[in-house]
Amino acid sequence: MSANPLWTADQADAEKLSLRLIERADVRAAREMARAGLLADPLANTLDGRLLLDRALDQWVLALAMREANGDVADPKVVWNVNNAPRDWHGHVYQGAAVAIDNPDNFNREIPITGDGHYEIEVRFSENPPQFSIVIEMEPEHHAGLGRNIGAFTLQDLLAVADEDRRVAITVGPEQVSGSRLHLQSEPGRIQIYTRDSQSDWAQVPAEVSARRLDPPHDWVPRTEDEIAATVIADMPAWVLFWRTFKDDFLGFPEPNRLVGPNGRDGGWGYLAGGRFRVGQNEAVVVTIDPAGSYYTGFQIADPWTLSPDPMHRTVSLNKGQSVPNADGTVSYVLCAVDPGVANWIDTVSLAEGWMMVRWQGVPTGADPARFIRMVERVAMADLDATLPGGCPRIDLAGRRAQIARRAVLHATRTQQGQWAR
């Protein structure tokens, strides 16, 4: 399987509808009311906060419009959402939509369901699949918040029972199912099912995912565009307020230049460590981690509003396939504004402060999370060499150009209709 599984008619329809929604006068009026709240936020008084305010708001509003456009639990679609990189495909320009330190390694797809319905989700994996998880979450009111995880499967769970074509079917419904059948048990209420492909290398092809309701209601009538717009407007105040204030208590709003965690993810599908960075133009933050044999590890930064910079041409993130380990198997990242000649440079794109995140997924049984983080230290650039572990891998200008060129080619693959680049 090498064709692009993201290039679907359902994806195109959801994006085109969302783009129409955000241009409606009533939706734009709701956006302007939400913007007033951002302007009153203390972060808007900082240079980075003020310059990036409208980008954050536009991404949040489009993410909400995408969620509402695919909100029909009687006829759910599989839609890729929460990815902030702009793209020109399907005959339209899509600006990107994201929340909550979105990860450029991830393909987050959403499937809306209701807890009393019965569904089947089919997944087909590529020959070299990214780390994969499927999670069922109770949806908060107005979509404003983080859902409550009530079940999950990982790539390792699913490949163990997949057929010879790497295909597996998962049922969803309120009944408890025992035995070998793959089943996610639902609860009464509104639910989102999320699938997530986490690439250890951007050449990995994400899974094909499809969904259908097994018991659609006989009196079902598709929603009108006016009805969908009304839900966007009704949900926008709570939605924007939640993501505007998410930064204020995420991980307890830690002191800069330290990592909180690793924290286990609900459902047991991985670990996360995060924190804030603050760095001057002549400073760097050095982070050394142990990948611990995980199927996927990734490091990235986000701006003060918790949105990642455009990852295509800047090394604002590095996954397992993009980073070079130290001699002892650990990995050292250097966060700074100017290329330090270190292989694992995380480009801060001149942000004075922001967020940093490390993720481990597909972690081997018995790995000790207490040893995942080895060092987090802010240093003067003049002291960088003395701070880095011995044998820390370096890179010259030609190597950096090649690294970024490959990054751009592989990132562009995800919006091409034909073959996935290798």
PETAJO-V117361 format. One line per field, one symbol per residue. ss: DSSP state (~ for helix, > for strand, _ for the rest). phi: phi as a letter, one per 30 degrees, with the letter a starting at -180 (. if undefined). burial: I if it has 16 or more other C-alpha atoms within 10 Angstrom, else O. Layout:
# PETAJO-V117361
ss: ???
phi: ???
burial: ???
This chain:
# PETAJO-V117361
ss: __>_____~~~~~~~~~~~~~~~_~~~~~~~~~~~~~~~__~~~~_~~~~~_~~~~~~~~~~~~~~~~~_________>>__>___>>>__>>>__>________>>>>>>>>>____>>>>>>______>>>>>>>>__~~~____>>>>>>>~~~~~_______>>>>>>>_________>>>____>>>>>>>>>_________>>>>>>___________~~~~~~~~~~~~~~~~~~~~~~~~~~~~_______>>>>>_____>>>>>>>>>____>>>>>>>>_____>>>>>>>______________>>>__________>>>>>>>_____>__>>>_____>>>>>>>>>_______~~~_>>>>>>>>~~~~~~~______>__~~~~~~~~~~~~~~~~~_____>___
phi: .bdddddbddddddddddddddcddddddddddddedddddedddcdddddcdddddddddddddddddccdddbdccbdbibdddbcahibccdjbabhhecddcccccbdbcdccbbbccbbcddbddebbbbcbdddeiickcdcdblabcedddddbdddcicbcbcbldddccjdddbcdcbekdbccccbccddadddcdddbbbaddbdddcdbeddddddeddeddddedddedddceddbdhihdedibcckdcddejiclbbbalccbbddcbbccbcbcdhiddbbababbdddicddeddcbddabcedcccdddcjdbccbcadbecicecdcddhiddalcbbbbbbiddejdcedcdccabadbdedcdedddediddcacddddddddddedddddedccdddddc
burial: IOIIIIIOOIIIOIIIIIIOIIOOOOIOOIIOOIIOOIOOOOIIOOOIIIOIIOIIIIIIIIIIIIIIIIIIIIIIIIIIIIIIIOOOOIOOOIIIIIIIIIIIIIIIIIIIIIIIIIIIIOIIIIOOIIIIIIIIIIIOOIIIOOOOIIIIIIIOOIOOOOOOOIIIIIIIIIOOOOOOOIIIIIIOOIIIIIIIIIIIIIIIIIIIIIIIIOOOOOOOOOOOOOOIIIIIIOIIIIIIOOIIOIIOOOIOOIOIIIIIIIOOOOIOIIIIIIIIIIIIOOIIIIIIIIIIOIIIIIIIIIIIIIIIIIIIOIIIIIIIOIIIIIOOOIIIIIIIIIIIOIIIIIIIIOIIIIIIIIIIIIIOOOOOIOOIIOOIOIIOIOOIOOOIOOOIIOIOOOOIOOIIOIIOIIIIIIIIOOOIIO
